[in-house]
Amino acid sequence: MARNLLKNPNGHEQLDFWELTENGGNGWKVEDMPGDCGHDFCNEEVTKYFATSFELCLKRQVIDLIEEGYTSEQLDAQPVVTAEEWYCGRTDCGCTYQITVCLLGENHDIIQEFKPDSVELDPQQDCSWKQVIHTFSDYGPGLRFISFEHGGQDTNYWNGWYGVRVTGSSVSVQI
């Protein structure tokens, strides 16, 4: 199994290793699973998650693949890259979730991008933990970096951390 290249994917080290690109409302917060008005998670080893607030919260990591030990030759062979994570809403407040994962070249130019439409979670519907997975392949040579950015906000603009919750983030390269 390929290793997870994201550092601190579940919040066990608070917000370390993440660049806060948007820190709206009360900002990002790390909470204990399952949290107020929360849902149980499918993996008992994951005990924390990141919570968003009432204005947009986004955070990012940019992975330097050469620094992680991959060679230019390995990367130019277009290895399969998989990005995944889990997200959920609360049972008392709606929220939005978004994710953008980009394969980047040497000068941080975008080779390929995964940016699905924002997801709106309605507390009257099923807001339990859901997984998003995307696999990149056949994207051409030149991969050197991977940018992983995610987040969202609540839809009621309530003071606090009523927005989307994320955990279990992962980026792997299969050599």
C-alpha positions in Angstrom: 0.0 0.0 0.0 1.3 3.4 -0.9 2.0 5.8 2.0 0.0 8.9 2.8 2.0 12.0 1.8 -0.2 14.4 3.7 1.1 15.3 7.2 -1.4 15.5 10.0 -4.4 14.2 8.0 -6.8 13.9 11.0 -5.9 16.8 13.2 -4.0 14.9 15.8 -1.4 17.6 15.7 -3.9 20.4 15.6 -3.3 22.6 12.5 0.4 21.8 12.1 1.6 21.3 8.5 -1.5 23.0 7.0 -1.5 26.4 5.3 -4.7 28.2 6.2 -5.7 29.8 2.9 -9.1 31.0 4.2 -9.7 31.2 7.9 -13.2 32.9 8.0 -15.7 33.2 10.8 -14.1 31.8 14.0 -11.5 30.0 11.8 -10.5 26.3 11.7 -10.8 24.2 14.8 -9.8 20.6 15.7 -12.5 18.6 17.6 -12.8 15.2 19.1 -14.9 12.5 17.3 -17.9 12.4 17.1 -18.4 16.0 18.4 -21.6 17.9 19.2 -24.5 16.8 16.9 -22.0 14.5 15.1 -21.8 11.1 13.6 -19.8 8.1 14.5 -16.8 7.4 12.2 -16.0 4.0 10.6 -12.4 3.8 11.9 -11.8 3.8 15.7 -8.2 5.0 15.2 -9.4 8.3 13.9 -10.4 10.3 17.0 -10.3 13.9 15.7 -11.5 16.0 12.7 -11.1 19.5 11.4 -14.2 21.7 11.8 -15.1 24.9 9.7 -16.9 28.0 10.8 -19.6 30.4 9.4 -17.4 32.0 6.7 -15.2 30.1 4.2 -12.4 28.0 5.8 -9.9 26.5 3.4 -6.5 24.8 4.2 -3.9 23.4 1.9 -0.7 21.3 1.8 1.6 21.3 -1.2 3.6 18.1 -1.4 7.1 18.3 -3.0 7.4 14.8 -4.5 11.2 15.1 -5.1 11.7 16.0 -1.5 9.5 13.0 -0.6 12.0 10.7 -2.3 10.6 10.2 -5.8 12.8 10.6 -8.8 12.0 12.6 -11.9 12.1 9.4 -13.9 9.5 7.7 -11.6 7.2 10.8 -11.8 7.5 11.2 -15.5 6.3 7.6 -15.9 2.9 8.9 -14.7 2.3 6.9 -11.6 -1.3 6.6 -10.4 -2.0 9.4 -7.8 -5.0 8.9 -5.4 -6.5 11.6 -3.3 -9.2 10.9 -0.8 -10.8 12.1 2.4 -13.9 11.9 4.6 -16.4 14.8 5.2 -19.7 15.2 7.0 -22.1 17.8 8.4 -23.8 18.2 11.7 -27.4 17.1 12.5 -28.4 20.7 13.5 -26.9 23.0 10.7 -26.4 22.8 7.0 -22.9 23.3 5.4 -20.9 23.2 2.2 -17.9 21.2 1.4 -15.3 21.6 -1.3 -12.0 20.0 -2.4 -9.4 20.8 -5.0 -6.5 18.6 -5.8 -3.9 19.7 -8.4 -1.0 17.9 -10.0 1.7 20.5 -10.5 4.8 20.8 -12.6 8.2 22.1 -11.6 7.0 25.7 -11.8 3.7 24.9 -10.0 1.8 25.0 -13.3 -1.3 22.9 -13.2 -1.0 19.6 -15.1 -4.4 18.2 -14.1 -7.0 19.3 -11.6 -9.8 17.6 -9.6 -12.3 20.2 -8.5 -15.8 18.9 -8.2 -18.8 21.2 -7.6 -19.2 22.2 -4.0 -21.4 19.8 -2.0 -24.2 21.2 0.2 -25.2 19.1 3.1 -28.7 19.5 4.5 -29.1 18.4 8.2 -32.6 17.1 7.3 -30.9 14.6 4.9 -28.1 12.1 5.5 -25.1 14.1 6.7 -23.1 11.1 8.0 -19.4 10.6 7.0 -18.9 10.3 3.3 -15.7 9.5 1.4 -14.5 11.2 -1.7 -11.8 9.5 -3.8 -10.2 10.6 -7.0 -7.5 8.8 -9.1 -5.3 10.6 -11.5 -3.7 8.7 -14.4 -2.5 9.4 -17.9 -1.7 13.0 -17.1 1.6 13.3 -19.0 5.2 13.8 -17.7 6.4 16.6 -15.5 4.6 15.9 -12.2 6.7 17.4 -9.3 4.2 18.7 -6.7 0.7 17.9 -5.5 -1.6 20.6 -4.0 -4.4 19.4 -1.7 -6.9 22.0 -0.5 -10.3 21.5 1.2 -12.8 23.1 3.5 -16.2 24.8 3.5 -18.5 26.6 5.9 -21.9 26.4 7.6 -24.9 27.7 5.7 -26.7 29.3 8.7 -23.8 31.7 9.6 -23.9 30.6 13.2 -21.1 31.8 15.5 -18.8 28.8 16.3 -17.9 25.7 14.3 -21.1 24.5 12.7 -19.6 24.0 9.2 -18.3 20.9 7.4 -16.0 18.5 9.2 -13.1 16.7 7.4 -10.7 14.0 8.4 -8.8 11.0 6.9 -7.3 13.1 4.2 -4.8 11.2 2.0 -2.6 11.6 -1.1 -0.7 8.6 -2.4 1.6 7.9 -5.3 1.7 4.3 -6.5 5.2 3.5 -7.8 
